[in-house]
């Protein structure tokens, strides 16, 4: 399953071109995971990998920075339900909404009783993950894991480690250049 997903990502989501990343850095390649995570086969494979990794742990909620985490959260929650396991889903905004309830975290409410996994599609510097983690920590929920599909190996792992979190990734930059 992992090999099939990597082949799909290489074929559909990997581009060797100069682009500006959300971190502001310039890069000679881009991995547009949404081209895969928003396809039926892609979200199935991605969700299965994430779910297999966490299903036997005491995780009560899954979420991460919107937009990269959105399909992953939905897909994993779907699989959890199929296996009759309760799992809350949430998405973290960069900044709180300026209208409505002005929330920074959308979805189900998190409490101090929740054990959380933070997910995202791609990690570069780790700043969006740290932003999400800080907002989730304010709810009192306990962050048990931080998982991304792809680590670009540009500082995210080190950034998270400084904050006391280990970053797990299914793939790294090396996988796309081998």
C-alpha positions, -999 to +999 in steps of 0.1 A: +000+000+000+028+024+009+047+017-023+015+021-044+009+055-027+045+067-033+042+058-070+009+077-072+025+107-054+055+107-078+032+104-108+005+129-099+019+153-072+056+157-077+069+186-098+105+196-105+100+233-109+109+265-090+082+274-066+077+296-035+066+275-005+042+287+022+072+291+045+085+318+021+114+296+009+121+290-027+124+254-038+133+235-070+105+210-064+069+209-052+048+181-038+012+189-043-003+162-021-039+175-026-037+163-062-037+128-046-055+133-013-085+147-031-088+116-054-107+085-043-077+061-046-053+087-030-074+095+000-081+058+006-044+049+006-034+079+027-062+073+052-053+036+055-016+044+063-025+070+090-053+048+105-030+017+106-005+038+126-029+051+152-058+027+155-044+007+184-034+037+204-055+056+228-062+085+203-095+103+207-091+131+182-073+138+149-067+172+133-042+196+119-036+227+099-063+235+073-060+229+042-034+201+041-049+181+070-086+184+058-088+153+036-066+132+060-088+140+090-120+132+071-106+100+056-092+087+089-124+095+108-144+076+081-122+045+086-124+048+124-162+048+121-161+017+098-142-001+126-167+012+152-142+034+170-149+069+181-126+095+168-132+133+168-120+154+139-109+190+139-091+216+117-069+244+129-070+278+111-039+299+108-058+328+123-092+328+141-122+337+120-132+373+121-169+365+121-193+340+135-179+323+166-144+335+157-129+301+163-093+290+156-102+253+158-131+240+137-149+207+142-156+190+175-146+206+207-114+194+223-111+189+261-084+179+286-096+143+282-086+141+246-055+124+233-047+140+200-027+132+168-017+162+148-015+155+110-006+173+078+002+165+042+036+180+039+061+195+065+088+220+055+099+242+084+072+229+108+058+263+115+022+254+106+024+223+127+037+243+157+009+269+152-017+241+153+000+224+183+000+257+203-037+262+196-046+226+205-025+228+237-047+258+248-077+234+250-059+212+275-059+183+251-028+161+251-008+157+219+004+122+216+017+121+180+026+144+151+024+127+117+028+140+082+027+122+049+058+139+035+087+155+053+106+178+029+136+175+054+140+213+057+138+217+094+104+206+105+117+175+125+142+197+144+117+225+150+092+200+165+119+183+186+128+217+202+091+219+213+092+184+227+074+166+198+087+138+175+077+141+139+068+109+121+066+109+083+057+081+059+079+096+032+108+121+029+123+142+002+147+113-005+118+090-016+110+114-044+145+116-057+154+079-057 
